[in-house]
């Protein structure tokens, strides 16, 4: 269902934008300014209207998330309550709704954090993926959320609880990476802490958590990042020569290592992962960027919201015209698909069963990368 603005919101937008357009015509007709003056004013008016559309969409999406918060603080509409609540916290925080914020939004984030920090959510070994059944996917997402929120708690007590949970969760990620695996899977992660294989989808969440933890000055050995980079290189569809240079200038990433099937979601995830590891000048980064420019996302792509989240972040990291173009693509794909209740819902496939909270959180995170409220968005 396509999104239509409430009458009062549309009226406010029209009332706000009309003076700008009229003023441009007056300037052009009465003062006789050059055509460039008119075009500049109209372009500014259009840009302001687009930004207003985006802000309204984000506000309505946040209201939807608030409507899905349970009495115990969880934000969820289907399953995986720890993981979905963690995504909701990141989505709310990405647009400035922090545990210290006044009003309903701040209170909702505080309660959501308290839910995730309950003793029964995390096992003694640090694992978050068992209680809600989300496995290492959920563990990576929840760990990333906690490392991003470290130092942003509602008070010192909440910050202390976040810190205690963070290091245990990071230690589990490091332990899972060190499981005995075949050489092609080394350096990555998969579904459980003791998995003996790896895939890119699970691995990128763990990498984001490790990078965020390293920013927090938690204990993350550099060898863990180095091993992850080697795993990423094996997940790139172009072969690397003896110097580590791809044999093709344009290529993407695949779900499993040594595979030739590049996809939108995996290429976007791989692009961000390489940059998170500090490999900004890598030919794998330039090659996957070019692949995404030639194969831009489409609404009915498989794992659209998952891929869009990584696409928005990864292309934003590239900066300049690439970042601006990706921002435009995200807006054009997401804004028309917002539901009447402020949510988003996957167009089909595996993501459809994840629910509206999942899709809405990733949509907000995709639209908010330029705001820099979350440290992981910063280069």
C-alpha positions as CSV (number, residue, x, y, z in Angstrom):
1,X,0.0,0.0,0.0
2,X,1.4,3.4,-1.0
3,X,1.8,6.1,1.6
4,X,-0.5,9.2,1.5
5,X,0.1,12.0,3.9
6,X,-2.6,13.1,6.4
7,X,-4.4,16.2,5.2
8,X,-3.0,18.4,8.0
9,X,0.6,17.4,7.2
10,X,0.1,18.0,3.5
11,X,-1.6,21.4,4.2
12,X,1.3,22.4,6.4
13,X,3.8,21.4,3.7
14,X,2.0,23.3,1.0
15,X,1.6,26.4,3.3
16,X,5.3,26.2,4.1
17,X,6.6,25.8,0.6
18,X,4.3,28.3,-1.2
19,X,6.1,31.5,-0.1
20,X,9.4,30.1,-1.4
21,X,8.1,29.4,-4.9
22,X,6.2,32.7,-5.0
23,X,9.2,34.6,-3.8
24,X,11.2,33.2,-6.6
25,X,8.8,34.3,-9.2
26,X,8.6,37.8,-7.7
27,X,12.4,38.0,-7.8
28,X,12.5,36.9,-11.4
29,X,9.6,39.0,-12.8
30,X,9.9,42.2,-10.7
31,X,13.6,42.5,-10.1
32,X,14.6,40.9,-13.4
33,X,17.1,38.5,-11.9
34,X,18.8,35.9,-14.1
35,X,17.2,32.5,-14.8
36,X,19.7,30.9,-12.5
37,X,18.2,32.8,-9.5
38,X,14.8,31.3,-10.2
39,X,16.2,27.8,-10.8
40,X,18.3,27.9,-7.6
41,X,15.3,29.0,-5.5
42,X,13.1,26.3,-7.0
43,X,15.8,23.7,-6.5
44,X,16.1,24.7,-2.8
45,X,12.3,24.6,-2.5
46,X,12.3,21.1,-4.0
47,X,15.1,19.9,-1.7
48,X,13.4,21.3,1.3
49,X,10.1,19.5,0.4
50,X,11.9,16.2,-0.1
51,X,13.6,16.5,3.2
52,X,10.3,17.3,4.8
53,X,8.8,14.2,3.3
54,X,11.6,12.1,4.7
55,X,11.3,13.6,8.2
56,X,7.6,13.0,8.2
57,X,8.1,9.4,7.1
58,X,10.7,8.8,9.9
59,X,8.5,10.4,12.5
60,X,5.5,8.2,11.6
61,X,7.8,5.2,11.5
62,X,9.0,5.9,15.1
63,X,5.4,6.3,16.2
64,X,4.7,2.8,14.7
65,X,7.6,1.3,16.7
66,X,6.3,3.0,19.9
67,X,2.9,1.4,19.3
68,X,4.5,-2.1,19.2
69,X,6.2,-1.8,22.6
70,X,5.0,-4.3,25.1
71,X,4.6,-3.7,28.8
72,X,7.9,-5.4,29.5
73,X,9.7,-3.0,27.2
74,X,10.2,-5.3,24.1
75,X,9.4,-3.9,20.7
76,X,8.2,-6.8,18.5
77,X,5.3,-7.9,16.3
78,X,6.3,-11.4,15.3
79,X,9.3,-13.3,16.9
80,X,12.9,-12.8,18.1
81,X,11.9,-10.2,20.7
82,X,15.5,-9.5,21.9
83,X,16.8,-9.0,18.4
84,X,13.8,-6.9,17.2
85,X,14.0,-4.7,20.3
86,X,17.7,-4.2,19.6
87,X,16.9,-3.1,16.0
88,X,14.2,-0.8,17.3
89,X,16.7,0.9,19.8
90,X,19.2,1.5,17.0
91,X,16.5,2.8,14.7
92,X,15.2,5.2,17.3
93,X,18.7,6.3,18.3
94,X,19.7,6.8,14.7
95,X,17.4,9.8,14.6
96,X,18.3,11.2,18.0
97,X,15.8,9.4,20.3
98,X,18.2,8.4,23.1
99,X,17.7,6.9,26.6
100,X,18.4,10.4,27.9
101,X,15.9,12.1,25.6
102,X,12.8,13.7,27.3
103,X,9.3,12.5,26.6
104,X,7.8,9.3,25.3
105,X,10.6,8.5,22.9
106,X,13.3,8.6,25.5
107,X,11.2,6.6,27.9
108,X,10.5,4.0,25.3
109,X,14.2,3.6,24.5
110,X,15.1,3.3,28.2
111,X,12.5,0.6,28.7
112,X,13.6,-1.2,25.6
113,X,17.3,-1.2,26.8
114,X,16.2,-2.5,30.2
115,X,14.4,-5.4,28.5
116,X,17.5,-6.4,26.5
117,X,19.7,-6.1,29.7
118,X,17.5,-8.5,31.7
119,X,19.6,-11.3,33.1
120,X,17.6,-14.0,31.2
121,X,18.3,-12.5,27.8
122,X,22.0,-13.2,27.8
123,X,23.5,-16.6,28.8
124,X,26.4,-16.8,31.2
125,X,28.9,-17.3,28.3
126,X,27.6,-14.0,26.8
127,X,25.3,-15.4,24.1
128,X,22.2,-13.4,23.2
129,X,21.0,-15.7,20.4
130,X,19.5,-18.6,22.3
131,X,16.6,-17.2,24.4
132,X,14.7,-15.7,21.5
133,X,15.9,-18.2,18.9
134,X,17.7,-15.7,16.7
135,X,21.1,-17.5,16.9
136,X,24.2,-15.7,15.8
137,X,22.2,-13.3,13.6
138,X,20.5,-11.9,16.7
139,X,23.6,-12.1,18.8
140,X,25.5,-9.9,16.3
141,X,22.6,-7.4,16.1
142,X,22.1,-7.1,19.8
143,X,25.9,-6.8,20.5
144,X,26.1,-4.1,17.9
145,X,23.3,-2.2,19.5
146,X,24.8,-2.4,23.0
147,X,28.3,-1.3,21.8
148,X,26.7,1.6,20.0
149,X,24.7,2.6,23.1
150,X,27.6,2.3,25.4
151,X,28.0,5.7,27.2
152,X,24.5,6.7,26.1
153,X,22.6,5.0,28.9
154,X,19.9,6.7,30.9
155,X,22.2,6.8,33.9
156,X,25.5,5.4,35.2
157,X,23.8,2.2,36.4
158,X,22.4,1.5,33.0
159,X,25.8,2.3,31.4
160,X,27.5,-0.1,33.8
161,X,25.0,-2.9,32.8
162,X,25.6,-2.2,29.1
163,X,29.4,-2.4,29.5
164,X,29.2,-5.7,31.4
165,X,27.0,-7.2,28.7
166,X,29.1,-5.9,25.9
167,X,32.4,-7.5,26.8
168,X,30.9,-10.9,27.4
169,X,29.0,-10.7,24.0
170,X,32.2,-9.6,22.2
171,X,34.2,-12.5,23.8
172,X,31.6,-14.9,22.5
173,X,32.0,-13.5,18.9
174,X,35.8,-13.9,19.2
175,X,35.5,-17.4,20.4
176,X,33.1,-18.4,17.6
177,X,35.5,-17.0,15.0
178,X,38.2,-19.2,16.4
179,X,36.3,-22.5,16.0
180,X,38.2,-25.1,13.9
181,X,37.0,-24.7,10.3
182,X,38.1,-25.5,6.8
183,X,40.4,-22.9,5.4
184,X,37.7,-21.3,3.2
185,X,35.5,-20.6,6.2
186,X,38.2,-19.3,8.6
187,X,37.8,-15.8,9.9
188,X,34.0,-15.8,9.5
189,X,30.9,-16.8,11.5
190,X,27.7,-18.8,10.9
191,X,24.5,-19.8,12.8
192,X,25.8,-20.9,16.2
193,X,28.8,-20.1,18.4
194,X,30.3,-23.6,17.6
195,X,29.6,-23.6,13.8
196,X,32.4,-25.1,11.7
197,X,31.5,-23.1,8.6
198,X,30.8,-19.4,7.8
199,X,28.6,-17.2,5.6
200,X,28.8,-13.5,4.7
201,X,25.3,-12.7,6.0
202,X,26.0,-13.7,9.6
203,X,29.6,-12.6,9.5
204,X,28.9,-8.9,8.7
205,X,26.8,-8.4,11.8
206,X,29.6,-9.8,13.9
207,X,32.1,-7.5,12.2
208,X,30.0,-4.4,12.8
209,X,29.8,-5.4,16.4
210,X,33.6,-5.9,16.6
211,X,34.3,-2.6,14.9
212,X,31.9,-0.7,17.2
213,X,33.4,-2.4,20.3
214,X,36.9,-1.4,19.1
215,X,35.7,2.2,18.9
216,X,34.6,1.8,22.5
217,X,38.1,0.6,23.3
218,X,36.9,-2.8,24.4
219,X,39.2,-5.8,24.0
220,X,39.2,-6.7,20.2
221,X,42.5,-8.2,19.0
222,X,43.6,-6.8,15.6
223,X,44.1,-10.4,14.5
224,X,40.3,-10.9,14.6
225,X,39.8,-8.1,12.1
226,X,42.7,-9.3,9.9
227,X,41.2,-12.8,9.7
228,X,37.8,-11.4,8.9
229,X,39.3,-9.4,6.0
230,X,40.8,-12.6,4.6
231,X,37.3,-14.2,4.8
232,X,35.8,-11.2,3.0
233,X,38.3,-11.6,0.2
234,X,37.3,-15.2,-0.3
235,X,33.7,-14.1,-0.5
236,X,34.4,-11.7,-3.4
237,X,33.4,-13.3,-6.7
238,X,36.5,-12.1,-8.6
239,X,39.7,-14.1,-8.0
240,X,42.6,-12.3,-6.5
241,X,46.1,-12.6,-7.9
242,X,49.3,-13.1,-5.9
243,X,49.3,-9.3,-5.0
244,X,45.7,-9.5,-3.8
245,X,44.4,-7.6,-6.8
246,X,41.1,-8.8,-8.3
247,X,41.3,-10.3,-11.8
248,X,38.1,-8.3,-12.7
249,X,37.7,-4.6,-12.0
250,X,33.9,-4.9,-11.4
251,X,32.6,-7.6,-9.1
252,X,30.4,-8.3,-6.1
253,X,30.2,-10.5,-3.0
254,X,28.5,-13.8,-2.6
255,X,26.8,-15.5,0.3
256,X,29.4,-18.3,0.6
257,X,33.2,-18.1,-0.1
258,X,34.6,-19.2,-3.4
259,X,31.2,-18.7,-5.1
260,X,30.5,-16.9,-8.3
261,X,27.0,-15.7,-7.5
262,X,27.1,-12.0,-6.6
263,X,23.8,-10.6,-5.3
264,X,22.6,-7.1,-4.3
265,X,22.3,-7.9,-0.6
266,X,25.6,-9.6,-0.3
267,X,27.5,-7.1,-2.4
268,X,26.1,-4.2,-0.2
269,X,27.0,-6.1,3.0
270,X,30.5,-6.9,1.7
271,X,31.1,-3.3,0.7
272,X,30.2,-2.0,4.1
273,X,32.2,-4.8,5.9
274,X,35.4,-3.9,4.0
275,X,35.1,-0.3,4.9
276,X,34.3,-1.1,8.5
277,X,37.6,-3.1,8.5
278,X,39.3,0.1,7.4
279,X,39.9,-1.1,3.8
280,X,38.6,2.1,2.2
281,X,41.1,2.1,-0.7
282,X,40.8,-1.6,-1.4
283,X,40.0,-2.6,-5.1
284,X,37.3,-4.8,-3.6
285,X,35.6,-1.6,-2.3
286,X,35.9,0.2,-5.7
287,X,34.8,-3.0,-7.6
288,X,31.7,-3.6,-5.4
289,X,30.8,0.1,-5.5
290,X,30.8,0.0,-9.3
291,X,28.8,-3.3,-9.2
292,X,26.1,-1.6,-7.1
293,X,26.1,1.5,-9.4
294,X,25.4,-0.8,-12.3
295,X,23.0,-3.0,-10.4
296,X,21.0,-0.6,-8.2
297,X,18.5,-2.0,-5.7
298,X,14.9,-2.7,-6.8
299,X,11.8,-2.9,-4.6
300,X,11.3,-6.6,-5.1
301,X,14.9,-7.7,-4.7
302,X,15.4,-10.7,-2.5
303,X,16.2,-9.6,1.1
304,X,15.4,-6.0,0.0
305,X,15.5,-4.4,3.5
306,X,18.5,-6.3,4.7
307,X,20.4,-5.2,1.5
308,X,19.1,-1.6,1.6
309,X,20.4,-1.2,5.2
310,X,23.9,-2.2,4.0
311,X,23.6,-0.3,0.7
312,X,22.7,3.0,2.4
313,X,25.5,2.7,4.9
314,X,28.2,1.4,2.5
315,X,27.5,3.9,-0.3
316,X,27.3,6.7,2.3
317,X,30.8,5.8,3.4
318,X,32.0,6.3,-0.2
319,X,31.0,10.0,0.0
320,X,30.5,12.6,-2.8
321,X,28.1,11.9,-5.7
322,X,28.0,8.2,-4.8
323,X,26.6,8.9,-1.4
324,X,24.1,11.5,-2.8
325,X,22.9,9.1,-5.5
326,X,22.4,6.3,-2.9
327,X,20.4,8.6,-0.7
328,X,18.1,9.5,-3.6
329,X,17.7,5.8,-4.5
330,X,16.8,5.0,-0.9
331,X,14.2,7.8,-0.7
332,X,12.6,6.9,-4.0
333,X,12.3,3.2,-3.1
334,X,11.3,3.5,0.5
335,X,9.0,6.6,0.9
336,X,6.3,5.5,-1.6
337,X,6.1,2.1,0.1
338,X,5.4,3.3,3.7
339,X,2.1,1.9,5.0
340,X,-0.7,4.0,6.4
341,X,0.2,3.0,10.0
342,X,3.8,4.4,9.5
343,X,5.4,0.9,9.0
344,X,7.1,-0.8,6.1
345,X,6.5,-4.4,5.1
346,X,8.7,-6.6,2.9
347,X,7.4,-7.1,-0.6
348,X,7.6,-10.9,-0.2
349,X,10.1,-13.7,0.3
350,X,11.8,-14.7,3.5
351,X,11.7,-11.2,4.9
352,X,7.9,-11.1,4.9
353,X,7.8,-13.4,7.9
354,X,10.1,-11.2,9.9
355,X,7.3,-8.7,10.4
356,X,6.8,-5.0,10.2
357,X,9.0,-4.0,13.1
358,X,12.0,-5.6,11.3
359,X,11.3,-3.9,8.0
360,X,10.5,-0.5,9.6
361,X,13.7,-0.5,11.7
362,X,15.8,-1.2,8.7
363,X,14.0,1.4,6.7
364,X,14.6,4.1,9.3
365,X,18.3,3.0,9.6
366,X,18.6,3.3,5.8
367,X,17.1,6.8,5.7
368,X,19.1,8.1,8.7
369,X,22.7,7.4,7.8
370,X,23.6,11.0,7.2
371,X,22.5,12.1,10.7
372,X,25.5,10.6,12.4
373,X,23.8,9.9,15.7
374,X,25.2,6.4,15.7
375,X,29.0,6.1,15.7
376,X,29.0,3.1,13.3
377,X,27.8,5.5,10.6
378,X,30.9,7.6,10.9
379,X,34.0,6.9,8.7
